Amino acid sequence: MNPAEVAVLAALHPDNTLTAAQVRRTSRLTGWRTRNALAGLESRGLILASSPRGRWRISPRGRVALMTKGKRFA
């Protein structure tokens, strides 16, 4: 997991459901890095698309990953 992905997971933790723009603002990443992090995290099942469309939330697996691997970037 890279620092951008950790920042996205932290923005979505514990139960935030945010749009990509809200994640970008909260995590202070560029739009490009936010989109890439969202795509990578979703492909690994660490975040889930949520209703209404265009929103993201952290999965239980993502919470575990943030707690274990996120410590490297704190």
N, C-alpha and C positions, 0 to 999 in steps of 0.2 A: 504494500500500500504506500502511495506517495503522499507528500504533505497536502496536496490539493484535495485528495480523497479524504484524508483525515479531517480537513477543514469542512468539507461538505457533510460528512457524518456528524461532526460536532454541531453544525448548524441545525441538523435535523433531529438531534438528540434532545430530550428523551422522546417526545411524541409530537414534534412539530410537523405539520404538513405544509410545505412551502412550494411556491413556483420556482422555476429556474432563476428568475430575476431576484426573488427574495433570498434564495440561497446565495446568489452572487454577492448581494449587498451584505448579508450576514457574515459570509466567509471572507469577504474582501478579496475575492479572486477576479480575474478578468473573465469576460464572457466565454472566451475560448477555453480557458482552463476549467471553468465551471461545467460547460457542456461535456468536455472530455471526461471529467471526474464523474459526472452523473452517468454517462454511458458506460464507463468501466465498472462503476459500482453496481449498476443495474444488471450488467451481464454476469456478474458474480453473485447476484442474489442478495447484495448487502443493502440495497434500497428497493423500494417498490413504487410503481406508478399508482397514484391514488385518484379517487373521485373527488371533486370534479377534475376533468381531464387537465393535464399539464401540471399536476402537483406531485410532489414526491414525499415519501416518508421512509424512515429507517426501518429495516426489518429486524426481527430478533437476532438473526445471524450478524447483521450489521452492528448491533449493540455489542455483541460479544467481540467482534473484530475491533471496534473502537476501544473497548476496555483493555484488550490485550495488546494490540499493535499500536494503538494511538499514543501510548505512553512514550514511545520512541521520539515523538515529535513535540511533546509538551515542553 
